[in-house]
């Protein structure tokens, strides 16, 4: 005999969340920066606890399990996109597209305006590779060394590097967090990126202006040897030319024409393969690392290796090897695992009614779209502080507030943008968050010292709240509602 379903209490809803936060705090304490994998175990255990509470309230295991499966199914298009992003990165490095972007980006470096140019170069490279961590761990280390040699402020330099790296990461279709925010809200990837421009560009302009003012008047004339060595190593390994940027141009054109994200990424990856075969033949054959294969077979192996395993650089230049040894479908498997496990937790919470109960409590005093956006921003920041992981600060609030945005006739891209403005960008401002810990360790500056100068990361959440309260660029599912809001 089936028991009648009982609506969960707020205590019921809080128990899995508290357990999850406790487990995540434990994994960060024990595993440090390697807590990415153990966090997935924490999510599954918390999902199981939510299921137990649901069964206590009258649901069957099959019902809860189906809820998890249904939620995971929603993320499958994003998983395919992430796999293709990994393949694209590998093929673009092999084709010389990413090395050319980095080479010409470094050319923008101006010692007389160190903070400004550091931010700009990191932004360009961050966009080209979609990873703020990689930018900080390569160019960032070099720039911090230059700043120390010039007796410049290390906290300001770190803030400039982080601001640029996160700007590029946030707008890059290669970024896992950008793809994750679009996936969680079921938004089109390129619509999501385009909508982020409204908060991202003004925040970046503010950051650049402040870095210009802080660096103004510096009279520095040096030979940036490390940067020149990096460029020389690139030219020794790849054919560096503006022509290598054609795959990027193709991707941007298809994105502007609003072609489906997956097909756009496939075309971009294939274009990278073609350019690799035509212009980077020695690198393609060299990546195969198999003397038993002839030219064509070795090239075939090299291309598939780049797309699945990623590119492995062995130039002898440590900075270049770190910067370019990445990509491949396999590099996305850990992120995909996190998505699946996070979706399982969210599905269990949703099917058991626990998520709805939490949202009711969070939104009990929200009366407007601005209040909803501010609540979302606060929840993302709180998740970064409590859960210590930027991915969870996107996934959990994304699942919590999706229905609330829908009820207020707000398009999902409003939620996805807010998740990035607050979840992605504030993670690096929390010392015990994996992002804050990584940046502090990599750049050699305490999070508390560089946080006041991470101007871009500080501005975006503020702009998100302002846009919310003043109804600026909050597209609605019903155009008539949008007009009413504007009036």
N, C-alpha and C positions, 0 to 999 in steps of 0.2 A: 504494500500500500504506500503510495507516494504522499509524503508530508507536504502540507501547505507551505508555500514560500513565505519567509518572513523578511521584511525589509531590514537590511543591516543597520546597525547603530553606528554612530561616529566612532565609537571605540573599536568596533569591528573593522572599520575602514582604516583606522590609524595603525592597527597592529602590524599588518604586512609592511607598511611604509616604515615604521620604526625599526622593525627587524631588518629591512633592506638597508636602511641608513647605517645601522649598527654593523651589519656584515660588510658593507662597503668601507666603512671607517676601519674595520679590522683588516681588510685586504690591503688597503693603502698603507696602514701601519706596518704590516708584516712584509708585503711584497714591494712597497714603494712604487717606482715607476713601472714595475712589471705587473701591476695589478689588473691590467686590461683583461687578461684571461680569467683570473679568479673572480672578477666582478660578474662574469657571466654565470658562474656557479651561484653567486649570491642572488642573482635575478631569478634563476630557476627555483632555488629553495624558497624564495619569497612568493613566487607564483604558486608553488605547491601549498604554502601556508594559506594564500588567498583562496585556493580551491577547497581546503579543509574548512575554512570559515563559510564558504558558499554551501558546502555539503551540510554543515551544521544548521544553516538557515533554510534548508529544504531542497537544494538543487542536487542533481546527481553528478557523479564524476564525468559521465559522458557529455553532459550539458556544458560543464566547465571546459572540458577538453576541446569540444567543438568551438567554444568561444575563442580559445587560444589559437586553434587552427585557422579560424576565419580571420583573425587579426593578422596572423603571420602571412596569410595569403595576400592581404592588401599590400604587403611590403615586397612581394616578388618582382614587380616591375623595377623597383629601386635596386633590388639585388642584381638583376640583369645589368642595369646601368652601371653599378659599381664594378662589376666584373669587366665591363667594357671600358670603364675609366682606367682600370689597371692595365688593360691591354694597350690602350691609347698612350699612356705615359711611357710604357716600354718601347713602343714603336716610334714615338716622337723623340725620345732620347737617341735611339739608334739612327734615326733619320737626320739628326743634326738640328732638328727644330728647337728643342729645349736648349741645347748648347748655344745655338745662335741667339736665342732670346736672352740668355744669361750674359753672353759676350757683349751684346749691344746695350744691355741694361747696365752693366758695369761701366760702359763708356760714359754714361750720364754722371758718373761720380765726379763731384767737384770738391776738392779739399777745402776751398774757401767757405763752403756752406755745408759743413760735414753732416750736421743733424738732418738737414733737409734732403740732401742727396742720399744719405743712408736710408732714409725712409722711402724715398722714391725707388731706389734700386731694389730694396727688399720687397716693395709692393709689386714691382714688375716680375721679379723672380718668383715671388709667392704665387702670383697669378699663373705663371708658366708651368709650375710644378704642382700647385694645389696643396702645399704643405708648409704651414708656418713653422713647424718644428724643424724641418730640414733646412729652411732658410736661416733660422737662428743657429742651428748646429754647424753651419758652413760659413756663409757670408757674415752672419752675425758675430761669430767668433773672430773673424778677420777684422771686422769693423771695430769691435771692442778693443782689439790689440792696437789698432791705429789710434783710437781715442785715448788709450792709456799713454801711448808714445807722445801724443800731442798735448798731454795734460788737460784734456777736455773732461767734462763731467761724464762719469760712467753711468750714473742713473739716467741722465737725459739721453745718452747714446743708446742705452738699453730700451728706453721708452720709444725712441725713434725706430729702432729695429723692429720692435714688437708691433708698433702701429702699422708700419709698412707691411710686415709679414702677414698680419691678420687681415689687412685690407685686401691684399692679393689672394689670400686663402679664401676669404669670404665670397669674393666674386668669381672665383675660378670654378668652371664646371668639372675640374679634376679633383676638387676638394671633397673629402669624405663627409665633413660636417655639412657642407652645402647640399650634397646629395641626400644626406640623412634628414635634414630639415624639410626638404621637398617631399621626401618619401613619407615621413611621419604624418604630414598634413595632406597627403595625396594631391600635391600640387605639381604642375609641370615644372621641370628643372629650370628651363630658360625663362619661363614666366616669373618664377621665384627670383632668379638672379636679376632680371630686369626691374622687378618691383623693389628689390633691395637698394637700387641705385638712389632712390629718393631720400633715404636716410644715410646711406654709405658715402655718397659723394660729398654732401655738405659737411659731414663729420670729418672726412679726410681733408677737405679744404681748410677746416678749422685747425686740424693737426699740423698740416704743412705750414700754415701761417705762423703758428706758435713756434714751430721748429726753426722757421726762417728768422723770426724775431730773436729767439734765444741764441742763434748762431751768427746773427748779424754783427759785422765789425771784426770778425775773426780774420786775422791776416796770416794765413797758413800756406806755405809753399813746400810741398814734399813730393817725393816720388813714391807712389804707392806700390812698393815692390811686390807684396803678396798678391795684389790684384793683377798686376802685369804677369806674374808667374801663372796665375790661374787662367788668364786669357791665352797665354802661350801654350799651356797644356791642352786647352780646348782645340786650338788650331793644329796642334800636332796629332790629335786623335780624330778630329772630324773636319770635314769641309765646312767652314763657317761662312755663311753668305746670307744676305737678305732673301735670296731665293728659297732658303730653307724655311722661311716663315709662311710659305704658301699653304701648307696644311692648316696652320693656325687661321689664316685668312678664310680658308674653306669652311672651317668650323664656325667662325664668326658669322659668315654670310648665311649659312644654313640656320644658325641660331636666330639671326635677325628675321629671316623668313619664316620663323616659327615651325621649322620641321621637327618631327618627333625627336626627343632627346636621344633615344637609343639608336635610331637610324643615323642621326648626326654624328654620334660618337663612333659608330661603325665606319662611316665614310672617312672620318678623321683618322682613325687607326689605319685603314687601308691606304689612305694617302701617305701616311707616314711610312708604311711598308714599301710603297712604290718609290718614294724619295730615297729611302735607305738603299734599295737595290741600285738605283741610278747613280747616286752621289756618294754613298758611304760603303761601297762594296768591301773594302778591307775590314771595316768595323763589323759588318754583317758576318763575314766568314770567320773573323776572329772570335766573335761571340759563341760560335758553334764549338770552338775548342776541341775539334775532332779531326785529327790528321788523316783518318781512314776514309773520310768522305771527300768526294770531288767538289768542284766549285758550286755546282747547282745544288747538290744535296746539302753541302755545308751552309749555303745561303738559306735554304729552306729551314734547316734546323736552327740557324741563328735568328730568323724572323719569328719562328714559333716560340723559341726560348725567350726572346724579348717580350712577346705578348703574354706568355704565361708566367714565366719566372722573373721577368723584369731584366733590366740592363745591369750588367756588372762591369764597373769601370776598374781598370788596372793600369792607369796612366803613370803611376808613381807619384803623382801630386795628390797628397792626402785630402786636401780640401775638395778637389775635383772628383776624386773617387767617392767621397762621402756624398757629394751633391748629386752625382749621376747614378749611383748604384741604388736603383729603386725601380718601382713600377711592376707591372705584371699582374695577371689575375690573382695569383697566389697571395700577393701582398694585401688583397682585399678580404681574404677569407676570415681574418680575425674580426674585422669590422662587420662583416656579414653575420658572423656568429653572434656578435653583440646585438645586432638588429633583430635577429630571430629570437634570442632569449629575452630581449627587452619587450618585443612584441608579444611574446608568450606571457610575460608578467602583466603587460597592459591588457591583454585579452582576458586573462583570469580576473583581473580587477574589474574590468568592464562587465563581464558576464555575470559576476557575482553581485553586481550593484555597488561594490565598494568604491569604484571610481566616481560614480554618480554622487555618492554620498559625500565624498571629499570635495567635489566641485560645488555641491550645494553649500557646504560650509564656507568655501573660499569666496563664493560669489554672493553670499547672503546680503552683503551691503553694496554690491556693485549695481549702479543704476544707469550707466552709460557706456558707450563704446570706449571712451577714454578710461573709465574705471576698469573695464575688462583688460585693456592693453596694459595698464599699470599693474594689475593683479598678475598678468602673465609675466611681465618683466620681474616683478618681485618673486614669483615662484621659481623662475629660471635662476635668478641670483641665489635664492635660498637653496635650490638643489645643488648648485655649484659649491656652496659653502658646506652643506650637510653631506652630500653624496660624493663630493670631491672628484667629479668626472663630467667633462663637458658633453659627452655623448648622452649621458643620462639627463642632463639639464635640457636637452633638446627632446628626447624621446618621452620622458614622463610628463612634462607640462604639455607637450604636443598632443598626447593622448587625452590628458585631462580636460583641455579647453576646446578641443575640436568641435564638439557639439554646441558649446556656448557661442562660438563665433558663427556657426551655422544658424542658430536660433536668432541671432541679431542681424541676419542677412549680410554678414561680412564674408567675403571670399576667403578661401583657405590661404591664399598668398599673404593676407594680412597676418595670419598666425605664424606662417613660416618665416616671414621677415622679422617678426618680433622675437621669435625663438633665436634667430641668428644675432639680432641686435643685442640681446641680453644673455642668452645661454652661451653661445660660442665666444663672445667677446669678453665677458666678465670672468671666464674660467681662469684666465692667465693672471687675474688680479687677486686670486685667493692663494695664499702661500702653500696650503696643504692640498690644494687641487693638483691633479697630475700635471696640468698645464703650467700652473704657477711654479711647482717644484722643478719641472724640467727647465723652464726659462731661467729661473734663478741659478740652477746648477750649471747650465750651459753658458750663460752670459756673465756669471760671476758677480751678480748684483742681487741683493736681497729683494724679494717681491715688494716689501714695504717701501723700499727706496725707489724702485723704478715705477711703481703703480701710479704715482701722481703725474708722471710724464708720459704715460701710455694714453695720450690725448684722444686718439681715435677710439680706443676701447672704452674710454669714459664718456665720450660724446654720444655714441650711438644709442645706448639705453635711454639717455635723457631726451634725444630727438624722438625716439619711439613713443615715449609718453606724451610729449608735446603734440606730435602728429595725431595721437589718439584723442586727446582732449579737444583739439581744434579741428578734428575731422579732416585732416590733410592727407590726401592720397590714401583713403580707406575705401577701395572699391567694394561695392555691394553686389550680391547676387541678383538683386532686383534693382534695375536702374532708377526706377521711380523712388525707391527708398534712398538712393544715393543723392537724388535731387532734393529730397526733403531735408536730408542731413545738411546739404550745402546751403539751403535756404535758412 
